[in-house]
Amino acid sequence: MINVAIADDSPFTCKLLASYVEDGGECRVVGMAHDTASTLDLIRRETPDVLTLDLQMPGGDGLDLLRLLADEPPVSIVVISGVTRLAAATTLKALELGAVDFILKYTPDAPVSRASLRREIIAKVKAAAAAHPTRRTTPAAAPPIVQPQQAPARAAARAVAPPDAAGVVIIGASTGGPSAIGELVTQLPADFAAPCVIVQHLPASFTAPFAAQLKRHAKVPVRVAEEGDRLEAGIVLVAPGAMHLLIKSDGRVHLVAPSSKDFYRPSIDMAMTSAAEAYGASAIGVVLTGIGNDGSEGLKQIRDAGGEGFVQDVASCIVPSMPERALQHAGADVVGSPERIGQVLSSRRKPS
């Protein structure tokens, strides 16, 4: 049984979340809180496995509360986020401070139904209970790079003429990804030689704040990708939320609206597969922390084309299922923490 605490200033919202969380019988709500002080008391008293947290509550800023929780009994935190750009920026900061994941608040004009929201809440609470939450108040020492012990054999490289000799780096992530991507991208030097594409599972309203957050700490330019963009050395493009990003044979970006059947939006597999087709052995795929198996087939396509594969090590993942699936299905050339992967990639510099 997963013990869940709920913190929200609205008693109605607390009761609604409790009904969603307990639907299915695998989770139990052990308490509710409506302000910062009572949330701290609840965590200390009940030591829940998971806390769903509204960042806008009386008695203190939600981000300050996250910092205080770093000194309390370990709990996986799922943020309940608004859909505005300001709410998105605050939520991304919460993820940087150690929150495991987030759920968008239901609104009448939301593109998802209440039933879909209920399924998402249950799935994310379960994933959070099994996650490895981290506190980002101080940098953690990076585990060493290791070579995978077992990996599928690589097929012979295909002879594809890449649009750019420096190749392209496709970085894919889901749950826990914003922090992991930040750790990786900050390692890239200002004279980094390869174009980069980031495919992070995020709602559309989160993409611009996420790109801005990365840009503040990166030495390389970071911006949201647009239709027709040409990949350029040292430029990091972020795939727009809820849109698939493909790389065409001329090295330009093509954005595609997902179908109703597409589970992952944007799709890491689609971006990596298109990179393998356009760049061949010059493509590089990176699969970071996340729920599910997105990226495993795309990484296989890159490695089958003769390109390189990097996978985050399980020990540093918030949720390791995406890296685990990628290793099982595609193997990897290097396994390591996001920071160490960034350090290895940083050797690709423009000629002086």
C-alpha positions as CSV (number, residue, x, y, z in Angstrom):
1,M,0.0,0.0,0.0
2,I,1.3,3.5,-1.0
3,N,0.7,6.1,1.7
4,V,-0.1,9.5,0.2
5,A,-0.4,13.0,1.7
6,I,-2.2,15.8,0.0
7,A,-1.4,19.5,0.4
8,D,-3.7,22.1,-1.2
9,D,-5.4,25.2,0.1
10,S,-8.7,24.1,-1.2
11,P,-10.5,21.4,0.9
12,F,-12.6,20.6,-2.2
13,T,-9.5,19.9,-4.3
14,C,-8.0,17.8,-1.5
15,K,-11.1,15.6,-1.4
16,L,-11.2,15.3,-5.2
17,L,-7.5,14.3,-5.3
18,A,-8.1,11.9,-2.5
19,S,-10.9,10.2,-4.4
20,Y,-8.7,9.9,-7.5
21,V,-5.7,8.6,-5.6
22,E,-7.6,5.9,-3.7
23,D,-9.4,4.7,-6.8
24,G,-8.1,1.2,-7.5
25,G,-7.2,0.4,-3.9
26,E,-3.3,0.6,-4.2
27,C,-3.0,4.0,-2.5
28,R,-4.2,5.3,0.8
29,V,-4.5,8.9,1.8
30,V,-3.0,9.4,5.3
31,G,-3.7,13.1,5.7
32,M,-4.5,16.4,4.1
33,A,-3.0,19.9,4.7
34,H,-4.1,23.4,3.6
35,D,-1.1,25.5,4.4
36,T,2.7,25.3,4.8
37,A,2.9,24.7,8.5
38,S,0.3,22.0,8.5
39,T,2.0,20.3,5.5
40,L,5.3,20.1,7.5
41,D,3.5,18.7,10.5
42,L,1.8,16.1,8.3
43,I,5.0,15.0,6.8
44,R,6.7,14.6,10.2
45,R,3.7,12.8,11.7
46,E,2.8,10.4,8.9
47,T,6.0,10.0,6.9
48,P,4.1,9.3,3.7
49,D,5.6,7.8,0.6
50,V,4.3,10.5,-1.7
51,L,3.1,14.1,-1.2
52,T,1.0,15.9,-3.8
53,L,1.8,19.5,-3.4
54,D,0.1,22.7,-4.5
55,L,2.8,25.4,-4.7
56,Q,0.3,28.2,-4.0
57,M,-0.7,27.8,-0.3
58,P,-1.0,30.2,2.6
59,G,1.8,30.5,5.1
60,G,4.8,30.5,2.7
61,D,6.1,30.1,-0.9
62,G,5.8,26.5,-2.2
63,L,9.4,26.6,-3.4
64,D,10.5,27.5,0.2
65,L,8.5,24.6,1.5
66,L,10.4,22.3,-0.9
67,R,13.6,23.6,0.5
68,L,12.4,22.9,4.0
69,L,11.3,19.4,3.1
70,A,14.9,18.6,2.2
71,D,15.6,18.3,5.9
72,E,12.4,16.2,6.7
73,P,11.8,12.5,6.3
74,P,12.3,11.5,2.6
75,V,9.1,11.8,0.5
76,S,8.5,11.8,-3.2
77,I,6.8,15.0,-4.2
78,V,4.3,15.4,-7.1
79,V,3.5,19.0,-7.8
80,I,0.0,20.1,-8.8
81,S,0.6,22.7,-11.3
82,G,-1.4,25.5,-13.1
83,V,-1.3,25.8,-16.8
84,T,0.0,29.4,-17.1
85,R,3.5,30.3,-18.2
86,L,4.3,31.6,-14.6
87,A,2.9,28.4,-13.1
88,A,5.0,26.4,-15.5
89,A,8.2,28.3,-14.6
90,T,7.5,27.7,-10.9
91,T,6.8,24.0,-11.4
92,L,10.1,23.6,-13.4
93,K,11.9,25.3,-10.5
94,A,10.2,22.8,-8.1
95,L,11.5,19.9,-10.3
96,E,15.0,21.4,-10.1
97,L,14.6,21.4,-6.2
98,G,13.8,17.7,-6.1
99,A,10.1,17.2,-6.9
100,V,9.7,14.0,-8.9
101,D,6.9,15.0,-11.3
102,F,3.9,17.3,-11.8
103,I,0.2,17.1,-12.8
104,L,-1.7,19.9,-14.5
105,K,-4.8,21.1,-12.6
106,Y,-8.1,20.2,-14.2
107,T,-9.8,23.1,-16.0
108,P,-13.2,22.9,-17.9
109,D,-11.4,23.7,-21.2
110,A,-8.6,21.2,-20.5
111,P,-7.7,18.9,-23.4
112,V,-8.1,15.8,-21.2
113,S,-11.1,14.4,-19.5
114,R,-11.6,13.8,-15.7
115,A,-11.2,10.1,-16.4
116,S,-7.8,10.7,-18.1
117,L,-6.7,13.0,-15.3
118,R,-7.6,10.3,-12.7
119,R,-5.5,7.7,-14.6
120,E,-2.6,10.2,-14.8
121,I,-2.7,11.0,-11.1
122,I,-2.7,7.3,-10.1
123,A,0.1,6.5,-12.6
124,K,2.3,9.4,-11.4
125,V,1.7,8.7,-7.7
126,K,2.7,5.1,-8.2
127,A,5.8,6.1,-10.2
128,A,6.7,8.6,-7.6
129,A,6.5,6.0,-4.8
130,A,9.0,3.9,-6.7
131,A,11.2,6.8,-7.7
132,H,14.5,8.0,-6.2
133,P,13.8,11.6,-5.2
134,T,16.8,13.8,-4.9
135,R,17.4,17.2,-3.3
136,R,19.1,19.7,-5.5
137,T,20.3,22.1,-2.8
138,T,23.9,21.0,-3.3
139,P,25.5,19.3,-6.3
140,A,25.9,15.6,-6.0
141,A,29.1,13.8,-6.9
142,A,28.7,12.2,-10.3
143,P,29.0,8.5,-10.5
144,P,31.8,7.2,-12.8
145,I,31.1,6.4,-16.4
146,V,30.7,2.6,-16.9
147,Q,30.4,0.5,-20.0
148,P,27.3,-1.7,-20.1
149,Q,28.1,-5.3,-19.4
150,Q,25.6,-6.7,-21.9
151,A,24.2,-4.9,-25.0
152,P,22.8,-6.0,-28.3
153,A,25.3,-6.2,-31.1
154,R,25.5,-3.2,-33.3
155,A,24.6,-3.6,-37.0
156,A,27.0,-2.4,-39.7
157,A,26.9,1.3,-40.2
158,R,24.9,2.7,-43.1
159,A,26.6,5.0,-45.6
160,V,24.6,8.1,-45.1
161,A,26.0,11.5,-46.0
162,P,25.2,13.7,-43.0
163,P,24.1,17.3,-43.5
164,D,26.8,18.4,-41.1
165,A,30.0,16.5,-40.4
166,A,29.8,17.3,-36.7
167,G,26.6,15.2,-36.6
168,V,23.7,15.8,-34.3
169,V,22.9,15.0,-30.6
170,I,19.3,14.0,-29.7
171,I,18.7,14.1,-26.0
172,G,15.4,12.4,-24.7
173,A,13.9,12.4,-21.3
174,S,10.7,12.2,-19.3
175,T,10.1,12.1,-15.5
176,G,13.1,13.7,-13.8
177,G,14.3,15.0,-17.2
178,P,14.4,18.8,-16.6
179,S,17.0,18.5,-13.9
180,A,19.0,15.7,-15.7
181,I,19.0,17.7,-19.0
182,G,20.2,20.8,-17.1
183,E,23.1,18.9,-15.6
184,L,24.1,17.6,-19.0
185,V,23.7,20.8,-21.0
186,T,25.7,22.9,-18.5
187,Q,28.7,20.8,-19.4
188,L,28.7,21.7,-23.1
189,P,31.3,24.3,-23.9
190,A,30.6,27.6,-25.8
191,D,32.4,26.2,-28.8
192,F,30.5,22.9,-28.9
193,A,30.6,21.6,-32.5
194,A,27.4,19.6,-32.8
195,P,23.8,20.8,-33.0
196,C,21.6,19.4,-30.2
197,V,17.9,18.6,-30.1
198,I,16.1,18.1,-26.7
199,V,13.0,16.0,-26.6
200,Q,11.4,16.3,-23.1
201,H,7.9,15.1,-22.4
202,L,6.2,18.4,-21.4
203,P,2.9,20.2,-22.0
204,A,3.0,22.9,-24.6
205,S,2.8,25.7,-22.1
206,F,6.0,24.4,-20.4
207,T,8.3,24.5,-23.4
208,A,9.3,28.1,-23.4
209,P,9.9,28.3,-19.6
210,F,12.0,25.1,-19.8
211,A,14.1,26.5,-22.7
212,A,14.6,29.8,-20.8
213,Q,15.6,27.8,-17.6
214,L,18.2,25.9,-19.6
215,K,19.5,29.0,-21.3
216,R,20.2,30.8,-18.0
217,H,22.7,28.2,-17.0
218,A,24.1,27.0,-20.4
219,K,27.2,28.2,-22.2
220,V,25.5,27.4,-25.5
221,P,22.4,29.1,-27.0
222,V,19.1,27.4,-26.2
223,R,15.7,28.1,-27.8
224,V,12.5,26.5,-28.7
225,A,12.5,24.8,-32.1
226,E,10.4,26.2,-34.9
227,E,9.3,24.7,-38.2
228,G,12.0,24.9,-40.8
229,D,14.9,25.7,-38.4
230,R,18.3,24.5,-39.7
231,L,20.4,22.6,-37.2
232,E,23.5,24.6,-36.5
233,A,26.7,23.8,-34.6
234,G,26.4,24.5,-30.9
235,I,22.8,25.5,-31.0
236,V,20.4,23.6,-28.7
237,L,16.8,23.4,-29.9
238,V,14.0,22.2,-27.6
239,A,11.1,20.3,-29.2
240,P,7.8,22.1,-28.6
241,G,5.6,20.3,-26.1
242,A,2.8,18.3,-27.7
243,M,4.5,18.4,-31.1
244,H,6.7,15.7,-32.7
245,L,10.0,16.9,-34.1
246,L,11.6,15.3,-37.1
247,I,14.9,16.0,-38.8
248,K,14.8,16.1,-42.5
249,S,17.6,15.0,-44.9
250,D,18.7,18.7,-45.4
251,G,19.2,19.1,-41.7
252,R,16.0,21.2,-41.1
253,V,13.4,20.7,-38.4
254,H,9.9,19.5,-39.3
255,L,7.2,19.7,-36.7
256,V,4.3,17.3,-36.8
257,A,1.1,17.4,-34.8
258,P,0.6,14.1,-32.9
259,S,-2.3,11.8,-33.5
260,S,-4.8,10.9,-30.8
261,K,-3.2,7.5,-30.5
262,D,0.3,8.9,-29.8
263,F,1.1,8.3,-26.1
264,Y,4.4,10.2,-25.9
265,R,4.3,13.8,-27.0
266,P,6.8,14.8,-28.2
267,S,8.2,11.4,-29.3
268,I,11.8,10.7,-28.6
269,D,11.7,7.6,-30.9
270,M,10.5,9.7,-33.8
271,A,13.2,12.3,-33.4
272,M,16.0,9.8,-33.0
273,T,14.8,7.7,-35.9
274,S,14.7,10.7,-38.2
275,A,18.2,11.7,-37.0
276,A,19.5,8.2,-37.8
277,E,18.0,8.5,-41.3
278,A,19.4,12.0,-41.9
279,Y,22.8,11.8,-40.2
280,G,23.6,8.0,-40.2
281,A,26.8,7.3,-38.3
282,S,27.1,10.9,-37.2
283,A,23.9,10.7,-35.1
284,I,24.2,10.5,-31.3
285,G,21.3,9.5,-29.1
286,V,21.0,10.1,-25.3
287,V,18.3,8.5,-23.2
288,L,17.8,10.0,-19.8
289,T,15.5,9.3,-16.8
290,G,11.8,8.7,-17.4
291,I,8.8,6.4,-17.3
292,G,8.0,4.1,-20.1
293,N,10.1,3.0,-23.1
294,D,10.2,6.1,-25.4
295,G,13.7,6.4,-26.9
296,S,14.6,2.7,-26.9
297,E,13.6,2.1,-30.5
298,G,15.1,5.4,-31.6
299,L,18.4,4.7,-29.9
300,K,18.5,1.3,-31.6
301,Q,18.0,3.0,-35.0
302,I,20.9,5.4,-34.3
303,R,23.2,2.6,-33.2
304,D,22.2,0.4,-36.1
305,A,23.2,3.3,-38.4
306,G,26.6,3.3,-36.8
307,G,26.0,6.2,-34.5
308,E,26.7,6.5,-30.7
309,G,24.3,5.8,-27.8
310,F,24.5,7.2,-24.3
311,V,22.2,6.1,-21.5
312,Q,21.9,7.5,-18.0
313,D,22.9,5.1,-15.2
314,V,20.1,3.7,-13.0
315,A,21.7,5.1,-9.8
316,S,21.3,8.7,-10.9
317,C,17.8,8.3,-12.4
318,I,14.6,9.7,-10.7
319,V,12.7,7.0,-12.6
320,P,15.0,4.4,-14.4
321,S,12.5,2.6,-16.7
322,M,13.4,4.5,-19.9
323,P,17.2,3.9,-19.6
324,E,16.6,0.3,-18.6
325,R,14.4,-0.3,-21.6
326,A,16.9,1.5,-23.9
327,L,19.8,-0.7,-22.6
328,Q,17.7,-3.9,-23.1
329,H,16.6,-3.0,-26.6
330,A,19.5,-1.0,-28.0
331,G,22.5,-1.2,-25.7
332,A,24.8,1.7,-25.3
333,D,28.3,2.9,-25.9
334,V,28.5,4.7,-22.6
335,V,26.4,4.6,-19.4
336,G,26.8,7.4,-16.9
337,S,25.2,10.3,-15.0
338,P,23.9,13.2,-17.0
339,E,26.9,15.3,-15.8
340,R,29.4,12.8,-17.0
341,I,27.6,12.2,-20.3
342,G,27.8,16.0,-20.8
343,Q,31.5,15.9,-20.1
344,V,32.1,13.2,-22.6
345,L,30.1,15.0,-25.3
346,S,31.9,18.3,-24.5
347,S,35.1,17.0,-26.2
348,R,33.3,17.7,-29.5
349,R,34.5,21.2,-30.1
350,K,34.6,23.5,-33.2
351,P,38.1,23.8,-34.8
352,S,40.0,26.7,-33.5
